[in-house]
């Protein structure tokens, strides 16, 4: 991705958050220069990858295959003694037909919540012992109500709805065409993008960045 694309995505997100009256913590607005003045007092942010996270998954086409995320809080799977929070929270923005590739988590259980805007489309499969897509019925909880769907079923989450995704459950999601941006919340167990993601196809989790302009703010993997 070009840095200009990342900066543009952040500016677009800030407009949407203002529209929906969503306030953000101040560390998200520290400039690269301000980050150079931060010492060990900000280690929780650095070590748990809090902050801006904008990726095209190595696709080279963010508008088609990509995701805008902010990690607001997070504990640590690998160092729970230092960071004992057993939970994480994210904000995401998903555009119409912008796909997050098929994946599951080895450890993390998460609730995906449509906080507002358009509809979020989620395609579901169980995983089998070879990490392939299983041709078996999928059982999930949507706002506390259990549902069973055939393999490959696409759930439509309308604003206010949420779905619980258990570990080992493959999911792929995008915004429904014609309905606009979706503001998505995630409440989950601790997040570890380095070790806890199993993508069905080989993808890059973090974008390779072409520096065509100065960064507005640093991404969570750049501190």
PyMOL commands that set and color helices and strands:
alter all, ss='L'
color gray80, all
select helices_A, chain A and resi 3-19+26-29+32-35+40-47
alter helices_A, ss='H'
color red, helices_A
select strands_A, chain A and resi 51-55+67-74+88-94+100-105+110-117+120-126+138-142+145-149+154-157+162-165+169-175+182-188+197-199
alter strands_A, ss='S'
color yellow, strands_A
deselect
rebuild
show_as cartoon
